[in-house]
Amino acid sequence: MKERILITGANGKIAKRLFDVLKENYDIRFLSRLKKQKNEFVWDIERNYIDKSAIEGVHHIIHLSGSSIGGVY
């Protein structure tokens, strides 16, 4: 069974590249404001809400959410 990684900031370029690199060896999940894919889970800081099923069985978390360091959105 593959280890599971949860990545925040699913829409960023780094998260997308990480997915491409890691998808063969890991089960990848994303936390995002909007669920678009089966492996995405909703996280809404303003409403103090997170889909708790997102963290079930997670071995690693990569936190990439926040403001863009490149100034591009």
Residue pairs with C-beta under 8 A, 6 or more apart in sequence:
2 25
2 26
2 27
3 26
3 27
3 59
3 60
4 26
4 27
4 28
4 29
4 57
4 58
4 59
4 60
5 22
5 26
5 27
5 28
5 29
5 58
5 59
5 60
5 61
5 62
6 29
6 30
6 31
6 54
6 55
6 58
6 60
6 61
6 62
7 15
7 18
7 19
7 28
7 29
7 30
7 31
7 61
7 62
7 64
8 15
8 30
8 31
8 43
8 61
8 62
8 63
8 64
8 65
9 15
9 31
9 63
9 64
9 65
9 66
10 30
10 31
10 32
10 40
11 32
12 64
12 65
12 68
14 64
15 30
15 62
15 64
18 28
18 62
18 64
19 28
19 30
22 28
26 60
28 39
29 39
29 40
29 41
29 54
29 58
30 37
30 39
30 40
30 41
31 40
31 41
31 42
31 43
31 50
31 54
31 65
32 40
32 41
32 42
32 43
33 42
33 43
33 44
34 40
34 42
35 41
35 42
41 50
41 51
41 53
41 54
42 49
42 50
42 51
43 49
43 50
43 51
43 54
43 65
44 50
